[in-house]
Amino acid sequence: MALTLTFVKETNQVLFEGNSFVKEVILNRPHKLNSLNHEMVSQMKERLTLYENDPSVKLIILKANGKTFCAGGDVISVVTSSIAGHWSYAASFYKKQLTLDHLIATYKKPVVSLINGVVMGGGAGLSMNTNFRIVTERTVFAMPEVSIGLFPDVGASYFLSRLPGYLGEYLGLTGRRLNGAEMVKCGLATNFVPSKKLNLLEKALESVTTSDISTITALIDYFTEIAHLKEDSPWKRMDTINKCFSKGTVEEIVLSLEKEMEVDGAEKWIADALNSMRASSPTSLKIWLRSVREGRVQSIEQCLHREYNISCHVARRTVSNDLYEGSRAKLFDKDNKAMWDPPKLELVSEDMVNQYFREVEDENWECLQLPHRSNLPSKL
């Protein structure tokens, strides 16, 4: 894997604008799909802490420049740094990112996310636990981490596990994309506002002088429209999704989907789900299924603690090299021919999966320490 380094410092990767009452936090790395790096996460955490403690600030708007809201964490820089240096770099970045996600999820003032474009991975961690999650016809949501040897993290085992039925299992195991209408329908988003009205909504929000939720809700509702589902929406297949993705193991889920294919081979979404799962890391699939199941009955803090442990094991290669191999295949060489190890679901033992859920035994490792926060996260 060839590594390329640049010594040019990126500036203004996050913009902080607004007035004395309303502050705007703007992701400003459009050439990199607004993917999050250590500097961006550090700046946002510092500034949001200041805003929360400033009594004059009443509302936060979270948005992005460019056509993408946020395509996730900057996996390329994390993997490159870990290979060139030490796996604990990835742990350091991830600890900072999860601390920011926790701050936003428990923020004491209303936060409005304007999600006009692609939102994946780390972008979902920033936005999915805010009070108001505004989407448009341009919005695309996905958690495709299993395709590169990772797993849906950044609190996904909390917010995806609280979706109706077994939709969370489905989204995490297949990386299936949802549009804005589907996000509203399942509860990932709170409002659908056409992109042509977004600037008007933003200007209206900038005039807010209160943190009163009902006042902000009424203002957003004025611009909200009903979004209609497409015929091939997974929301219209929930009976089958629940039937298949409620199974106890990934192997049983695959078998159930294969049986559905025999009954109705014309169902393209089933073939897509199977193809996606077969191309993904078998280890990552098993990690996600267990993670989302545990997340259903856990707090946001418990979910973030668990996800941090798992991610550190992934970066450290405690059990498998899949993150680095998946990144090579998808992000570096782009041959889409990852050689997963183990290569098959049946070769990923329960003991191997269990290791990811234990604390890391390494002198360079410390568990995630989250500050006590009195505010509970917004319910999906």
C-alpha positions in Angstrom: 0.0 0.0 0.0 1.6 3.2 -1.1 1.4 6.1 1.3 1.3 9.8 0.3 1.9 12.6 2.7 1.2 16.3 2.4 2.7 19.0 4.6 0.2 21.7 3.6 -2.0 22.7 6.5 -5.7 22.8 5.8 -7.4 25.9 7.2 -11.0 26.8 8.0 -12.1 23.2 7.9 -15.0 24.2 10.3 -16.5 27.6 10.2 -18.2 29.2 13.2 -20.6 31.9 12.4 -23.9 33.4 13.6 -25.1 36.1 15.9 -25.2 36.5 19.7 -28.3 34.2 20.0 -27.8 31.6 17.3 -24.5 30.0 16.4 -23.7 28.1 13.2 -21.2 25.3 13.1 -20.4 24.7 9.4 -18.4 21.7 8.1 -16.2 23.2 5.4 -14.1 20.5 3.8 -16.3 19.8 0.7 -13.3 18.6 -1.4 -13.0 15.7 1.1 -16.8 15.2 1.4 -16.6 17.0 4.8 -15.0 13.9 6.3 -14.0 14.5 9.9 -10.4 14.6 11.0 -8.8 15.2 14.4 -8.5 19.0 13.9 -12.2 19.4 13.0 -13.4 17.3 15.9 -11.2 19.2 18.4 -12.4 22.6 17.1 -16.1 21.6 17.3 -15.8 20.2 20.8 -14.0 23.3 22.1 -16.4 25.8 20.4 -19.6 23.9 21.3 -18.5 23.7 25.0 -18.1 27.5 24.9 -21.5 28.0 23.4 -23.2 25.7 25.9 -21.7 27.8 28.8 -22.6 31.1 27.2 -26.0 32.2 28.5 -26.7 34.5 25.5 -26.5 31.5 23.1 -30.0 30.0 22.6 -29.7 27.7 19.5 -27.0 25.8 17.5 -27.3 25.2 13.8 -25.2 22.3 12.4 -24.7 22.4 8.6 -22.2 21.8 5.9 -20.8 23.5 2.8 -20.9 21.6 -0.5 -23.1 18.8 -1.8 -22.3 16.4 1.1 -23.2 16.9 4.7 -20.5 14.5 6.0 -19.3 11.2 4.5 -17.9 10.1 7.8 -14.6 10.0 9.6 -11.4 10.5 7.6 -10.6 6.8 7.4 -7.8 7.3 5.0 -5.8 9.6 7.3 -6.5 7.4 10.3 -5.4 4.2 8.6 -2.4 5.9 7.0 -1.3 7.3 10.3 -1.8 4.0 12.1 0.3 2.1 9.5 3.1 4.8 9.4 3.1 5.1 13.2 1.0 3.3 15.8 -2.5 2.0 16.2 -3.1 4.2 19.2 -3.3 7.2 16.9 -6.6 5.8 15.6 -7.7 5.3 19.3 -6.8 8.9 20.1 -8.9 10.3 17.2 -11.8 8.0 18.0 -11.8 8.9 21.7 -12.1 12.6 20.7 -14.8 11.9 18.2 -17.0 9.9 20.6 -16.6 12.6 23.3 -17.9 15.1 20.8 -20.8 12.9 19.8 -21.6 12.5 23.5 -21.5 16.2 24.0 -23.9 16.8 21.2 -26.3 14.0 22.2 -26.5 15.5 25.7 -26.3 19.1 24.8 -28.3 21.5 27.1 -29.4 23.8 24.2 -31.4 22.9 21.1 -29.3 21.8 18.1 -30.8 21.8 14.6 -29.0 19.7 11.9 -29.6 20.8 8.3 -28.7 17.6 6.4 -28.8 18.5 2.8 -26.7 15.7 1.1 -24.9 12.5 2.0 -24.6 11.7 5.7 -22.7 8.6 6.7 -20.7 7.2 9.6 -19.2 10.1 11.6 -21.7 12.5 10.1 -24.5 10.5 11.5 -22.7 10.5 14.9 -22.8 14.3 14.8 -26.4 14.7 13.6 -28.6 11.7 14.6 -28.8 12.6 18.3 -29.6 16.3 17.8 -33.1 17.7 18.7 -34.0 18.6 15.1 -32.8 16.6 12.1 -33.9 18.3 8.9 -33.6 16.4 5.6 -34.3 17.2 2.0 -34.8 15.4 -1.3 -31.0 15.4 -1.6 -30.4 13.6 1.6 -28.8 10.2 1.6 -28.2 8.2 4.8 -26.1 5.1 5.1 -23.8 3.2 7.6 -21.6 1.1 5.2 -18.8 0.4 7.6 -18.9 -3.4 7.3 -17.8 -3.1 3.7 -14.4 -1.8 4.8 -13.9 -4.1 7.8 -15.3 -1.7 10.4 -18.8 -1.7 12.0 -21.5 1.0 12.5 -20.1 3.1 15.4 -20.3 6.7 16.6 -23.4 5.8 18.7 -25.1 3.8 15.9 -25.8 0.9 18.3 -27.9 3.5 20.2 -29.7 5.3 17.4 -30.1 2.5 14.9 -31.3 0.0 17.6 -34.2 2.3 18.4 -35.6 2.3 14.9 -38.8 0.3 14.3 -38.6 -3.5 14.2 -35.2 -4.8 13.0 -34.5 -1.9 10.6 -31.3 -1.1 12.4 -30.0 -4.6 11.9 -30.9 -4.4 8.2 -29.2 -1.0 7.7 -26.0 -1.9 9.5 -25.6 -5.4 7.9 -26.3 -4.3 4.3 -25.2 -0.6 4.2 -28.5 0.1 2.5 -29.1 3.8 1.7 -32.2 5.7 2.9 -33.5 8.9 1.3 -34.9 11.9 3.2 -38.5 10.6 3.1 -37.5 7.2 4.5 -35.5 8.9 7.2 -38.5 10.8 8.4 -40.8 7.8 8.2 -38.5 5.6 10.4 -37.6 8.4 12.8 -34.0 9.1 11.9 -35.1 12.6 10.8 -37.7 14.9 12.4 -38.6 17.0 9.4 -38.6 17.0 5.6 -38.0 20.5 4.1 -37.4 20.8 0.3 -33.9 22.1 -0.5 -35.3 25.2 -2.2 -36.8 26.2 1.2 -33.7 25.5 3.3 -32.2 29.0 3.0 -35.5 30.5 4.1 -35.7 28.1 7.1 -32.1 29.0 8.0 -32.8 32.7 7.9 -35.9 32.2 10.1 -33.8 30.1 12.6 -31.2 32.9 12.8 -33.9 35.2 14.2 -34.6 32.9 17.2 -34.0 34.5 20.6 -35.1 31.6 22.8 -34.2 28.0 23.5 -37.9 27.1 23.9 -38.4 23.8 22.0 -42.1 24.4 21.2 -41.3 27.8 19.6 -38.5 26.3 17.4 -40.7 23.3 16.5 -43.5 25.6 15.3 -41.0 27.6 13.2 -39.6 24.5 11.5 -43.0 23.0 11.0 -44.0 26.1 8.9 -41.4 25.0 6.3 -42.0 21.3 6.7 -43.7 19.3 3.9 -44.9 15.7 3.6 -42.4 13.4 1.9 -43.7 10.5 -0.1 -42.0 7.1 -0.1 -41.0 5.4 -3.4 -42.4 2.0 -4.3 -39.1 0.2 -3.7 -38.6 1.7 -0.2 -37.5 -0.8 2.5 -40.2 0.8 4.7 -42.8 -1.0 2.5 -40.9 -4.3 3.1 -40.8 -4.2 6.9 -42.7 -7.5 7.4 -40.0 -9.3 5.5 -37.2 -7.3 7.0 -38.4 -8.1 10.5 -38.9 -11.7 9.6 -35.3 -12.1 8.3 -33.3 -9.7 10.4 -34.8 -10.8 13.7 -32.8 -14.0 13.5 -30.3 -14.8 16.2 -27.2 -15.1 14.0 -25.9 -13.6 10.8 -25.9 -17.1 9.2 -29.6 -17.5 10.0 -30.3 -14.0 8.6 -28.6 -15.0 5.3 -30.4 -18.3 5.2 -33.8 -16.6 5.8 -33.1 -14.1 3.0 -32.1 -16.9 0.6 -35.4 -18.6 1.4 -37.3 -15.4 0.6 -35.5 -15.3 -2.7 -36.8 -18.7 -3.5 -40.4 -17.5 -2.8 -40.0 -14.2 -4.7 -36.9 -14.0 -6.8 -38.1 -10.7 -8.3 -37.5 -8.8 -5.1 -34.3 -6.9 -6.0 -33.8 -5.5 -2.5 -33.3 -9.1 -1.2 -30.6 -9.8 -3.8 -29.0 -6.5 -3.1 -28.9 -7.3 0.7 -27.4 -10.7 0.1 -24.8 -9.4 -2.3 -23.8 -6.6 0.0 -23.4 -9.0 3.0 -21.4 -11.5 1.0 -19.0 -8.8 -0.1 -18.5 -7.4 3.5 -16.2 -8.5 6.3 -17.7 -11.6 8.0 -16.2 -10.5 11.3 -17.7 -7.0 11.0 -21.1 -8.4 10.3 -21.1 -10.5 13.4 -19.7 -7.6 15.5 -22.5 -5.3 14.3 -25.3 -7.8 15.0 -24.2 -8.3 18.6 -23.5 -4.6 19.0 -26.9 -3.4 17.9 -28.7 -6.1 20.0 -26.8 -5.0 23.1 -27.5 -1.3 22.3 -31.2 -1.8 22.4 -31.2 -1.9 26.2 -28.2 0.3 26.9 -27.7 4.1 27.5 -25.8 6.3 25.0 -22.8 6.2 27.4 -22.8 2.4 27.5 -23.1 2.2 23.7 -20.2 4.6 23.2 -18.0 2.8 25.7 -18.6 -0.5 23.9 -18.0 0.9 20.5 -14.8 2.4 21.6 -13.5 -0.9 22.9 -14.4 -2.7 19.7 -12.8 0.0 17.5 -9.6 -0.1 19.4 -9.4 -3.9 18.9 -10.1 -3.3 15.2 -7.3 -0.7 14.9 -4.9 -2.8 17.0 -5.7 -5.9 14.8 -6.3 -8.0 18.0 -8.2 -10.6 16.0 -8.2 -9.6 12.4 -6.6 -7.3 9.8 -9.9 -6.6 8.1 -10.0 -2.8 8.6 -6.6 -2.4 6.8 -7.5 -4.9 4.1 -10.9 -3.4 3.6 -9.4 0.1 3.4 -6.9 -1.1 0.9 -9.5 -2.6 -1.3 -12.1 0.2 -1.1 -10.1 3.4 -0.5 -6.5 2.9 -1.7 -6.2 0.4 -4.5 -9.9 0.5 -5.1 -10.0 -3.0 -6.6 -13.0 -4.0 -4.4 -11.3 -7.4 -3.9 -10.9 -7.5 -0.1 -9.3 -10.7 1.2 -11.2 -11.0 4.5 -9.6 -13.0 7.3 -11.5 -15.2 8.2 -13.1 -15.2 4.8 -16.4 -16.9 5.7 -19.1 -16.4 8.4 -18.8 -20.0 9.7 -15.1 -19.4 10.4 -15.7 -16.4 12.7 -16.1 -18.1 16.0 -18.1 -16.8 19.0 -14.8 -16.6 21.0 -13.3 -14.3 18.2 -16.3 -12.0 18.4 -16.2 -12.0 22.2 -12.6 -10.6 22.1 -13.8 -7.4 20.5 -16.2 -6.8 23.4 -13.5 -7.0 26.1 -11.2 -4.3 27.3 -7.9 -4.0 25.4 -4.9 -5.4 27.2 -2.2 -3.0 26.0 -0.1 -0.5 27.9 -1.0 2.2 25.3 -4.7 1.8 26.0 -7.1 3.6 28.3 -10.8 3.1 28.5 -13.2 5.8 27.3 -13.9 8.4 30.0 -17.0 10.4 29.4 -17.9 13.3 31.6 -21.1 13.1 33.6 -23.8 15.0 31.7 -27.2 15.7 33.3 -29.1 16.1 30.0 -30.5 12.9 28.4 -30.1 12.5 24.6 -33.0 13.4 22.4 -35.2 10.3 21.8 -35.5 9.1 18.2 
